[in-house]
Amino acid sequence: MAPVRQPECLLLPVNDGFSSASPAKRRAIVTGGASGIGKATAIAMAELGTEVVVTDIDQAGGAIVAEQIGGSFAMLDVGDPVAWDRVIAATGPFDIAFLNAGIATRHGMPPLDRHPLVDLPIDAYRRIMSINLDGVVYGARAVLPGMIQRGSGDIIATASVAGLIAYGIDPIYGLTKHGVIGFVRSLAAAFAANPDGPDICISAICPGFTDTNIIGEAVRDQINAIGIDLMSPGHVAGVVMRTLEERPHGGQWVIWPGVEPHTYEWHPVLPPPA
């Protein structure tokens, strides 16, 4: 997959407003911030002077991260819109939202004797949809009023390479990540349709296998056995920070071991108008 410019219709001009500045002196909310990519990103933001609110359902882990970076912690189930309203009312508004919380079914690898869809319990399906997809929609819906009022903001969602390919290992996980990418692209297009509107950038990161809690020990062994390197959460967090700097509106960063991070190329479905 080669680097590519995003379609011009999805680009907003970067002005001298608050959003296009460095993360210093800005306020950010990070979901899934108790560990993994969320934790690494919260640390990276705080090191540049961002005031970070760490959120997670892991109260102990999230509080430790918040204390470490000099931020604050809020308990948040991202799949609960009422919880989002409560957290934003208590801690918002925000200049940056990193909507990162996510899970996989069966830690991303189905048992060899079970079908990844037929044998998936309905409650497990509802849970992954709630966290991976609803959590991004509810999060964007919760932070956008404050960003619109202030005239600027950045929303970055954690999708996955599984949202850009056919992901037979875990079809429902793939479904949620395809949904996140579709939502990011469409929401970005909605803002781009009003060039005189607020300077709000919507984008996504699409990492490959990363050494986080979403991957169990058995899965880690299988990944190593087939020769795929696990990326560090810090490496992915570095791309999040690059996203805040470059602001690829509507874009998705492909992050894969040994490959320079780049925005994904989408080919036109329909021919250009005559």
C-alpha positions as CSV (number, residue, x, y, z in Angstrom):
1,M,0.0,0.0,0.0
2,A,1.7,3.2,-1.2
3,P,1.4,6.6,0.4
4,V,-1.3,8.8,-1.1
5,R,-2.9,12.2,-0.8
6,Q,-6.4,12.2,0.6
7,P,-9.1,13.3,-1.9
8,E,-9.2,17.1,-2.1
9,C,-12.9,17.1,-1.2
10,L,-11.9,15.8,2.2
11,L,-9.3,18.3,3.1
12,L,-9.9,21.4,5.3
13,P,-7.4,24.3,5.4
14,V,-5.2,24.4,8.4
15,N,-5.4,27.8,9.9
16,D,-3.7,29.6,12.8
17,G,-6.4,28.5,15.3
18,F,-6.0,26.5,18.4
19,S,-6.5,23.2,16.7
20,S,-3.6,23.4,14.3
21,A,-1.2,24.4,17.0
22,S,1.1,21.9,18.9
23,P,-0.6,19.8,21.6
24,A,0.9,22.1,24.3
25,K,-1.7,24.0,26.4
26,R,-4.5,22.0,24.9
27,R,-7.0,19.7,26.7
28,A,-7.4,16.0,25.6
29,I,-9.6,13.1,26.5
30,V,-8.2,9.6,25.9
31,T,-10.4,6.5,26.1
32,G,-8.8,3.2,27.0
33,G,-6.1,5.1,28.6
34,A,-5.2,2.7,31.4
35,S,-2.9,0.6,29.2
36,G,-1.5,0.0,25.7
37,I,-1.9,2.6,23.0
38,G,-4.1,4.8,25.1
39,K,-1.6,4.9,28.0
40,A,1.4,5.5,25.6
41,T,-0.5,8.3,23.9
42,A,-1.6,10.0,27.1
43,I,2.0,10.0,28.2
44,A,3.2,11.4,24.9
45,M,0.6,14.2,25.0
46,A,1.4,15.1,28.6
47,E,5.1,15.3,27.8
48,L,4.3,18.1,25.3
49,G,2.2,20.0,27.8
50,T,-1.3,18.7,27.0
51,E,-3.8,18.5,29.9
52,V,-5.0,14.9,29.6
53,V,-8.1,13.3,31.1
54,V,-7.5,9.6,31.1
55,T,-10.7,7.4,30.9
56,D,-11.2,3.7,31.2
57,I,-13.3,1.1,32.9
58,D,-10.1,0.0,34.7
59,Q,-10.3,2.5,37.5
60,A,-7.1,1.5,39.3
61,G,-5.0,1.4,36.1
62,G,-6.4,4.6,34.7
63,A,-5.8,6.5,38.0
64,I,-2.2,5.3,38.0
65,V,-1.6,6.7,34.5
66,A,-3.3,9.9,35.3
67,E,-1.1,10.4,38.4
68,Q,2.0,9.5,36.4
69,I,1.3,12.2,33.8
70,G,-0.1,14.9,36.1
71,G,-3.6,14.6,34.6
72,S,-6.9,13.4,35.8
73,F,-8.9,10.2,35.6
74,A,-12.6,9.6,34.9
75,M,-14.4,6.3,34.9
76,L,-16.0,5.7,31.5
77,D,-17.8,2.9,29.8
78,V,-17.6,4.2,26.2
79,G,-20.6,2.2,25.2
80,D,-22.9,4.2,27.5
81,P,-24.0,7.6,26.1
82,V,-25.2,8.7,29.6
83,A,-21.7,8.1,31.0
84,W,-20.3,10.2,28.1
85,D,-22.6,13.0,29.0
86,R,-21.5,12.8,32.7
87,V,-17.8,12.8,31.9
88,I,-18.0,15.7,29.4
89,A,-20.1,17.8,31.9
90,A,-17.6,17.2,34.6
91,T,-14.3,17.5,32.7
92,G,-14.9,19.1,29.2
93,P,-14.7,20.7,26.8
94,F,-11.8,19.2,24.9
95,D,-9.5,20.3,22.0
96,I,-8.4,16.7,21.3
97,A,-10.4,13.4,21.6
98,F,-8.5,10.2,21.1
99,L,-11.2,7.6,20.9
100,N,-9.1,4.5,21.4
101,A,-10.9,2.0,23.6
102,G,-11.5,-1.4,22.0
103,I,-11.7,-5.1,22.4
104,A,-11.6,-8.2,20.2
105,T,-13.7,-11.4,20.3
106,R,-11.8,-14.3,21.7
107,H,-8.7,-12.1,21.9
108,G,-8.6,-11.9,18.1
109,M,-8.2,-15.6,17.4
110,P,-11.1,-18.2,17.4
111,P,-10.5,-21.7,18.8
112,L,-9.7,-24.0,15.9
113,D,-12.8,-26.1,16.5
114,R,-15.2,-23.1,16.7
115,H,-16.7,-20.9,14.0
116,P,-16.0,-17.2,14.5
117,L,-19.6,-16.2,13.8
118,V,-21.9,-19.1,14.4
119,D,-20.3,-19.9,17.8
120,L,-20.1,-16.3,18.9
121,P,-22.5,-15.6,21.8
122,I,-24.9,-12.8,21.2
123,D,-23.8,-11.0,24.4
124,A,-20.2,-11.1,23.1
125,Y,-21.3,-9.6,19.8
126,R,-23.2,-6.8,21.6
127,R,-20.3,-6.1,23.8
128,I,-17.7,-5.6,21.0
129,M,-20.2,-3.6,18.9
130,S,-20.8,-1.4,22.0
131,I,-17.2,-0.7,22.8
132,N,-15.6,-0.6,19.3
133,L,-18.2,1.1,17.3
134,D,-20.8,2.8,19.6
135,G,-17.9,4.0,21.8
136,V,-16.5,6.0,18.8
137,V,-19.9,7.4,17.7
138,Y,-20.9,8.3,21.3
139,G,-17.5,9.8,21.9
140,A,-17.6,12.0,18.8
141,R,-21.1,13.1,19.6
142,A,-20.2,14.0,23.1
143,V,-17.1,16.1,22.3
144,L,-18.2,17.8,19.2
145,P,-20.5,20.5,20.7
146,G,-17.6,21.9,22.7
147,M,-15.3,21.8,19.7
148,I,-17.9,23.4,17.4
149,Q,-18.5,26.2,19.9
150,R,-14.7,26.9,20.3
151,G,-14.3,26.7,16.5
152,S,-11.6,23.9,16.4
153,G,-10.7,20.4,17.5
154,D,-9.1,17.1,16.6
155,I,-10.8,13.7,16.8
156,I,-8.7,10.6,16.2
157,A,-10.2,7.1,16.4
158,T,-8.3,3.9,16.7
159,A,-9.4,1.6,13.9
160,S,-7.1,-1.2,12.6
161,V,-5.6,-2.7,9.5
162,A,-8.4,-5.2,10.0
163,G,-10.7,-2.3,9.0
164,L,-9.0,-2.1,5.6
165,I,-8.8,-5.7,4.6
166,A,-10.9,-8.9,4.8
167,Y,-10.2,-10.1,8.3
168,G,-11.2,-13.8,8.5
169,I,-9.5,-14.3,11.8
170,D,-12.2,-12.3,13.6
171,P,-15.0,-11.1,11.3
172,I,-16.9,-9.2,13.9
173,Y,-13.8,-7.3,15.0
174,G,-13.2,-6.6,11.3
175,L,-16.8,-5.4,11.0
176,T,-16.4,-2.9,13.9
177,K,-13.1,-1.5,12.5
178,H,-14.6,-1.1,8.9
179,G,-17.4,0.7,10.6
180,V,-15.1,3.1,12.4
181,I,-13.3,3.9,9.2
182,G,-16.6,4.5,7.3
183,F,-17.8,6.7,10.1
184,V,-14.5,8.8,10.2
185,R,-14.5,9.3,6.5
186,S,-18.2,10.2,6.4
187,L,-18.1,12.6,9.4
188,A,-15.0,14.2,7.9
189,A,-16.9,14.7,4.6
190,A,-19.8,16.3,6.5
191,F,-17.4,18.9,8.0
192,A,-15.6,19.4,4.7
193,A,-18.9,20.3,3.0
194,N,-18.9,23.5,5.0
195,P,-15.4,25.1,4.5
196,D,-16.5,28.2,6.5
197,G,-17.3,26.0,9.5
198,P,-15.2,25.1,12.5
199,D,-11.6,23.8,11.9
200,I,-12.3,20.3,13.2
201,C,-10.1,17.4,11.9
202,I,-11.4,13.9,12.0
203,S,-9.0,11.0,11.3
204,A,-8.2,7.4,12.3
205,I,-5.1,5.3,12.9
206,C,-5.0,1.7,11.6
207,P,-2.4,-0.3,13.4
208,G,-1.5,-3.9,12.9
209,F,-0.8,-6.3,15.7
210,T,0.4,-4.2,18.7
211,D,1.6,-5.5,22.1
212,T,-1.5,-4.6,24.2
213,N,-4.0,-6.3,26.4
214,I,-6.2,-7.0,23.5
215,I,-3.8,-9.8,22.6
216,G,-3.5,-12.8,24.9
217,E,-0.4,-14.9,25.4
218,A,-1.6,-17.7,23.1
219,V,-2.2,-15.2,20.4
220,R,1.1,-13.6,20.9
221,D,2.8,-16.9,20.5
222,Q,0.9,-17.6,17.2
223,I,1.8,-14.2,15.8
224,N,5.5,-14.8,16.6
225,A,5.3,-18.2,15.1
226,I,4.2,-16.8,11.7
227,G,6.9,-14.2,11.8
228,I,4.9,-11.0,12.3
229,D,6.5,-8.5,14.7
230,L,4.4,-7.0,17.4
231,M,4.6,-3.2,17.5
232,S,5.1,-1.3,20.7
233,P,2.3,1.0,21.9
234,G,4.8,3.8,21.9
235,H,5.4,3.4,18.2
236,V,1.7,3.7,17.5
237,A,1.4,6.6,19.9
238,G,4.1,8.4,17.9
239,V,1.8,8.2,14.8
240,V,-1.0,9.6,16.8
241,M,1.2,12.6,17.7
242,R,2.1,12.9,14.0
243,T,-1.6,12.9,13.1
244,L,-2.1,15.8,15.4
245,E,0.6,17.7,13.6
246,E,-0.2,16.8,10.0
247,R,-4.0,16.7,10.4
248,P,-5.0,14.4,7.5
249,H,-8.7,15.2,7.5
250,G,-10.7,12.1,6.8
251,G,-7.5,10.1,6.5
252,Q,-6.4,6.7,8.0
253,W,-2.8,6.0,9.0
254,V,-1.7,2.5,8.1
255,I,0.8,1.4,10.8
256,W,2.7,-1.8,10.2
257,P,6.0,-3.1,11.4
258,G,8.9,-2.2,9.1
259,V,6.7,0.0,6.9
260,E,6.7,3.8,7.0
261,P,3.3,5.0,8.4
262,H,1.2,6.4,5.6
263,T,-2.3,7.4,4.8
264,Y,-4.4,4.8,2.9
265,E,-5.3,5.2,-0.7
266,W,-8.9,5.0,-1.7
267,H,-9.7,4.5,-5.4
268,P,-12.8,6.2,-6.8
269,V,-15.8,3.9,-7.0
270,L,-17.4,6.0,-9.8
271,P,-15.8,7.7,-12.7
272,P,-15.4,11.5,-12.5
273,P,-18.3,13.5,-14.0
274,A,-18.0,14.1,-17.8
